[in-house]
Amino acid sequence: MKIYTKTGDKGKTSLFGGTRVPKYHLRIESYGTVDELNSYIGLIRDQKIDEYTSHVLIKIQNELFTLGAMLATAPEKKVLKSGKERLNINKIDIKSIELLEVEIDNMNENLPPMTNFILPGGHTTVSFCHIARCICRRAERLVTQLNEESTIDELIIVYLNRLSDYLFVLARKLTIDNNAQEIPWIPEKL
């Protein structure tokens, strides 16, 4: 399989199903940002973290590939003429979201209550989590905008929303795991 196809040399690319769009198209920007998020989650996984969290992150990375494939499929090409779905893979579903919620709740049980916003940082691994969280929020904003222009599966938006929450709580957990310190944001008074 060749890596380069030369079909994108003029600034256009194909969605799954063959529809050609400019590379700056909102759909491309949406799943490109999901891909960027996936890469940062890989970076978190490459840090010194516990095996269980690494396993959960691999599951999330697989789900982000699925989510990207869902976004990369043009709405008018989702179903083949035979009536079968073009994308013949498991989709993001309520179970995907529930997994994130369970993980958030489990991590939160062992964390001190939050009384302030927290400044990102304290340890490299924690910072990577915060960067991934911010990229996830950007992906969510782009996908929400895409949904206004072209209907997408609403569970994609819910999943991204919950994933950003997961990444925030994971950052807090990894702060403790790495004996780092959370620094609260305390606004200076005038």
C-alpha positions in Angstrom: 0.0 0.0 0.0 1.5 3.3 -1.0 1.4 6.1 1.5 1.2 8.9 -1.0 -1.6 8.9 -3.7 -1.1 12.4 -5.2 -4.9 12.8 -5.2 -4.7 15.5 -2.6 -2.1 17.6 -4.3 -4.6 20.2 -5.5 -6.0 20.8 -2.0 -8.9 18.4 -2.1 -9.5 15.1 -0.4 -12.1 12.3 -0.4 -14.5 11.4 2.3 -15.4 7.8 3.0 -17.7 7.0 0.1 -15.8 9.1 -2.5 -17.2 12.6 -2.0 -14.4 15.2 -2.8 -14.1 18.2 -0.5 -11.5 20.9 0.1 -9.0 20.0 2.8 -10.2 23.0 4.9 -13.8 21.6 4.9 -15.3 21.6 8.4 -15.8 17.8 8.3 -12.0 17.4 7.6 -11.1 19.9 10.3 -13.4 17.9 12.7 -12.0 14.5 12.2 -8.5 15.9 11.8 -8.8 17.4 15.3 -10.0 14.0 16.6 -6.9 12.5 15.1 -4.7 15.2 16.8 -6.5 14.3 20.1 -5.8 10.6 19.5 -2.1 11.3 19.1 -2.0 13.2 22.4 -3.7 10.4 24.1 -1.0 8.1 22.7 1.5 10.5 24.2 -0.2 10.2 27.6 -0.2 6.4 27.3 3.6 6.5 26.5 4.3 8.1 29.9 4.8 6.2 33.1 1.2 5.4 34.0 -0.5 2.4 35.5 -1.4 -0.5 33.3 -5.1 -0.2 33.9 -5.2 3.4 32.8 -3.1 2.5 29.7 -5.6 -0.2 28.8 -8.5 2.3 29.1 -6.6 4.8 27.0 -6.1 2.2 24.2 -9.9 1.6 24.3 -10.4 5.3 23.9 -7.9 5.6 21.1 -9.8 2.8 19.2 -13.1 4.6 19.8 -11.6 7.8 18.5 -10.7 6.0 15.3 -14.3 4.8 15.0 -15.5 8.3 15.7 -13.2 9.7 13.1 -14.5 7.2 10.5 -18.1 8.2 11.4 -17.2 11.8 10.8 -15.3 11.0 7.6 -18.4 9.4 6.0 -20.4 11.9 3.9 -24.0 11.9 5.1 -25.3 11.2 1.6 -23.0 8.1 1.3 -23.7 6.5 4.7 -26.0 3.8 3.1 -25.1 1.8 0.0 -27.7 1.3 -2.7 -28.3 -2.2 -1.3 -29.5 -0.6 1.9 -26.5 -1.7 3.9 -24.4 0.8 5.9 -21.2 1.8 4.2 -19.3 1.9 7.4 -19.4 -1.7 8.5 -17.9 -1.2 12.0 -19.3 -0.8 15.6 -20.3 2.8 16.1 -19.9 5.1 19.1 -22.9 4.2 21.3 -24.2 4.8 24.7 -22.0 2.0 26.1 -18.9 4.0 25.0 -20.2 7.0 26.9 -21.1 5.0 30.0 -17.6 3.5 30.1 -16.2 7.1 30.4 -18.7 7.9 33.1 -17.8 4.8 35.1 -14.1 5.6 34.8 -14.7 9.3 35.8 -16.7 8.2 38.9 -14.1 5.6 39.9 -11.3 8.0 39.7 -13.2 10.7 41.5 -13.8 8.5 44.5 -10.1 8.7 45.3 -9.6 12.4 44.7 -9.9 15.3 47.1 -12.9 17.5 46.5 -12.3 20.5 44.2 -12.8 23.9 45.8 -11.2 26.0 43.0 -10.3 25.8 39.4 -6.9 24.2 38.9 -4.0 25.6 36.9 -2.8 23.1 34.3 0.6 21.6 35.0 2.6 20.2 37.9 4.0 17.2 36.0 4.6 16.5 32.3 2.1 13.7 32.2 -0.5 15.9 33.8 0.2 18.7 31.3 -0.3 16.2 28.4 -3.7 15.4 29.8 -4.7 19.1 29.9 -3.5 19.6 26.3 -5.5 16.6 25.2 -8.5 18.0 27.2 -8.2 21.3 25.3 -7.9 19.5 22.0 -11.0 17.4 22.9 -13.0 20.6 23.6 -11.9 22.1 20.3 -13.0 18.9 18.5 -16.3 19.1 20.3 -16.8 22.7 19.2 -16.0 21.8 15.6 -18.3 18.8 15.6 -21.1 20.9 17.1 -20.6 23.4 14.3 -20.6 20.6 11.7 -23.8 19.2 13.2 -25.5 22.6 12.4 -24.4 22.3 8.8 -24.8 18.6 8.2 -26.5 16.2 10.6 -24.2 13.8 12.5 -24.8 11.2 15.1 -25.4 13.2 18.3 -23.6 10.6 20.4 -20.4 11.8 18.9 -20.9 15.2 20.6 -21.8 13.5 23.9 -18.8 11.3 23.7 -16.4 14.2 23.1 -18.0 16.1 25.9 -17.6 13.2 28.3 -14.1 12.4 27.1 -12.9 16.0 28.0 -14.3 15.4 31.5 -12.5 12.1 31.7 -9.2 13.8 30.6 -9.6 16.4 33.3 -10.2 13.9 36.0 -7.4 11.7 34.7 -5.1 14.8 35.0 -6.1 15.0 38.7 -5.5 11.3 39.2 -2.1 11.4 37.6 -1.2 14.4 39.7 -1.6 12.2 42.8 0.0 9.2 41.1 3.1 11.3 40.3 3.3 13.0 43.7 2.7 16.4 42.0 0.8 19.3 43.5 -2.4 20.8 42.2 -2.2 24.5 42.1 -5.5 26.2 42.6 -6.4 29.3 40.6 -7.1 32.0 43.1 -8.0 35.3 41.3 -6.2 38.3 42.5 -8.5 41.0 43.9 -8.4 44.5 42.6 
